[in-house]
Amino acid sequence: MKFRRILLTVIAVLLIVVFLKIDVYDTWFTSKIIPVFGNGTFEEEMDHMSLQDRMAIRYQTSYSVLMETKGVIEKANAKGPLVLLPPNDYLKANTDPKAGVYTVPEPIVSYDLSGLKTVIATSPNVMNANWAIIVVNKRLNVVQLDSKDKLKEVLNMFKNYKYTY
């Protein structure tokens, strides 16, 4: 029985090693896992940084923009906000690249990062959106969609762009 456990453990370790030697997974492991745990900064970050600081470093502008959006909505005391997210191609075409690149995470990730319910223009319940992130004068703005006409105007701005993640 003990020999069987040892044998299964050795087989499992070998399978993991073989799995990580496949190019795609090796690239993932060396670019995502090793930088986080391999240089000793993980323990230091856990001891000296708040969760929000770590999230801001990990998710960069995606997290920052979503948290600023949440702040604007909370200041407005909005009930049941549903935020319409712009396509990444729309942002690339309309923002200043020198100001930094904001990539829109998919709605479930946006909810996970900020607690905001979000939709994209192709969602079945997009007509319920009452807030949107848009670009005005090459800068991101959070706007309230207080009428269906305003929502349709924003959807019209997004219609020529694809959502990519």
C-alpha positions, 0 to 999 in steps of 0.5 A, a space after each residue: 500500500 505504501 509502495 503504491 502511494 509512492 509510485 502514484 506520487 512519482 507518476 503525478 510529479 512526472 506528469 506535471 513536469 512533462 506538462 510544464 515542458 510543453 511550450 504553451 504551458 512552459 511560457 505560461 509558467 515562466 511568465 505568470 507563476 515564476 515572477 510572482 513566487 520565484 523572486 521572494 516578493 510575494 511574501 513581502 507584498 503580503 506583509 506590507 501591502 493592502 489588498 487594494 495595492 496588490 490588486 492595483 499592481 496586478 491588474 494595473 489600469 483595468 483595476 484602477 479604472 473600474 474602482 474610479 468608475 465605482 467611486 463615481 457611481 457611489 458618489 451619485 448614490 445610484 441604485 442598481 448600477 449596470 455599467 456598459 463596458 467599451 470594446 478594447 478596439 474603441 479605446 485603442 482608436 480613441 484614447 491617447 496612447 501616451 496616457 497608458 493603455 486601458 484594457 477592458 476585462 470581460 464582465 465577470 472579471 470586472 465584477 470580481 475586481 470591483 463588485 460592479 455589474 457590467 455588460 458589453 454591447 452584445 449582451 442580451 440585457 444591454 438595454 438595462 445599462 444605466 452607466 457607461 465608460 466612454 471616451 471624450 476628448 481622448 480621456 475616459 469618462 463615466 456617464 450616466 445613461 438616463 434615457 434610452 436615447 443616450 444608451 442607443 447613442 453610446 451603443 452606436 459609438 461602439 457598434 463598429 468595434 469588436 470586443 476582444 479579451 
